[in-house]
């Protein structure tokens, strides 16, 4: 699968470039203002327009060839990184260019996800998405390290130019070939995008899939927000914070490997709800105020349930009409990002009033309740495969 390998290489370059830009922008804002608030806002500004881009531009992922969409989005990111490297930009203007890739990012992600079934054999979409998630997580961690080293070795402007070079390399798309768009052009993209999103939402089987895509991850990030105060309560210090924050991603990586190598698609489908439930059951153990090692172990076990998304990806692909595949996946991914941000913010806010173990326990209880509601919804609205979707069937399953 040389095309898939080329796509992963481009994703690695682009993700690393994005993280370096975010890190450099935050450092620049802090250096120029001396305040942590502008620095944190600058870090988050790129995610602000996600839902805007997903709502008004999602039709691009269906109307244009996927290769063209990916190239244009990376070229925009390259231009933005280069523009931010210009000397003398005023502080209020400095974060503004980051809004451009924030609008384009959901279109890029939707087009990339929608193109995967064309690059992979039948049944290869869920493990392909799983591998993309693994690569994204490891690249993000490496990107922060690379960004920090770059800023120690070279001026911030040079780090931004290095990011621009990475985006340019990702835009070249060596090893991938052009394929026609799934839908012909015509009419306004700004009108077709919301209309397509409405059509996707009207597909009965997709509504509960959306809830399972957005709500569990939004609640699963709850342990991250109070990690620092909980580690302080335990007297663990910064090392304890790092241990708590790394626990769930470590479990998730192990789960992706186990689910992808040991389970068949049918087995993953049968275990979807139990896997999602595994995210939240260990969180209830925080009601007993576990010590550092016990808390870390609970979060590792919780992370093992994250690959429930592998079966969810397959169910979404089956349910979405081929002509609307881009408009089905683009808002789904954008809502996932936005939901995690809102979930983190909500958990942090609640942690101002409640003890950290109670916040995590509450997220575990609420997540389990959400899964019960989604289970009922999927039973009432079984997923029907769309024309052109994968022919793999998952008998006796009513959950994505």
PyMOL commands that set and color helices and strands:
alter all, ss='L'
color gray80, all
select helices_A, chain A and resi 2-33+36-48+50-57+60-63+66-84+91-94+98-119+125-153+156-172+189-202+204-220+222-225+227-233+237-262+265-270+272-288+292-319+322-350+356-380
alter helices_A, ss='H'
color red, helices_A
deselect
rebuild
show_as cartoon
